[in-house]
């Protein structure tokens, strides 16, 4: 008979690391503190940027109302439209939007077109403004050209305004009145860009 050899199972030594509950809690607490610290940094930075952008838009609206309008004025905080005036027993609506903005802080800086979300009407504004025009209520678009001066931490803005009375022809395209395609603003764009 042939000899039978026994096959013995081989055991490989391995170490299993056990983390106690106290260490798990400490690690979780440290991670939570780090997350909170990072979110505060980001939210502070985001809020600073948002405050500056909001202030630039509001300054444009307030300066236009103060310097260019003599009627009784209502400045709306949110919603449609930005400025409402009462002139000769008639309501007149003004919507203030950016068109071109100077990128740098010097006179040599180039002009860039504002983002479409800033310079175009949103869908609710388009619907309401079309309705106002159908009812023969005057609606004006005020496009401003913003120049930045000063420093990055303390910018100073100067504005130039161009007022356009809206007509039904401005709503032929689905995106509504766009200053970059308006014939009334072509000369202004050429003047600033050259």
URMOLIN-V802764 format. One record per residue. N is the residue number from 0. RES is the residue in one letter. SS is DSSP state (H for helix, E for strand, - for the rest). Layout:
# URMOLIN-V802764
n res ss
N RES SS
N RES SS
This chain:
# URMOLIN-V802764
n res ss
0 X -
1 X -
2 X -
3 X -
4 X -
5 X -
6 X -
7 X -
8 X -
9 X -
10 X -
11 X -
12 X -
13 X -
14 X -
15 X -
16 X -
17 X -
18 X -
19 X -
20 X H
21 X H
22 X H
23 X H
24 X H
25 X H
26 X H
27 X H
28 X H
29 X H
30 X H
31 X H
32 X H
33 X H
34 X H
35 X H
36 X H
37 X H
38 X H
39 X H
40 X H
41 X H
42 X H
43 X H
44 X H
45 X H
46 X H
47 X H
48 X H
49 X H
50 X H
51 X H
52 X H
53 X H
54 X H
55 X H
56 X H
57 X H
58 X H
59 X H
60 X H
61 X H
62 X H
63 X H
64 X H
65 X H
66 X H
67 X H
68 X -
69 X -
70 X -
71 X E
72 X E
73 X E
74 X E
75 X -
76 X -
77 X -
78 X -
79 X -
80 X -
81 X -
82 X E
83 X E
84 X E
85 X E
86 X E
87 X -
88 X -
89 X E
90 X E
91 X E
92 X E
93 X E
94 X E
95 X E
96 X E
97 X E
98 X E
99 X E
100 X E
101 X E
102 X -
103 X -
104 X -
105 X -
106 X -
107 X -
108 X -
109 X -
110 X E
111 X E
112 X E
113 X -
114 X -
115 X H
116 X H
117 X H
118 X H
119 X -
120 X -
121 X -
122 X H
123 X H
124 X H
125 X H
126 X H
127 X H
128 X H
129 X H
130 X H
131 X H
132 X H
133 X H
134 X -
135 X -
136 X -
137 X -
138 X E
139 X E
140 X E
141 X E
142 X E
143 X E
144 X E
145 X E
146 X E
147 X E
148 X E
149 X E
150 X -
151 X -
152 X -
153 X -
154 X E
155 X E
156 X E
157 X E
158 X E
159 X E
160 X E
161 X E
162 X E
163 X E
164 X E
165 X -
166 X -
167 X H
168 X H
169 X H
170 X H
171 X -
172 X -
173 X -
174 X -
175 X -
176 X -
177 X -
178 X -
179 X -
180 X -
181 X -
182 X H
183 X H
184 X H
185 X H
186 X H
187 X H
188 X H
189 X H
190 X H
191 X H
192 X H
193 X -
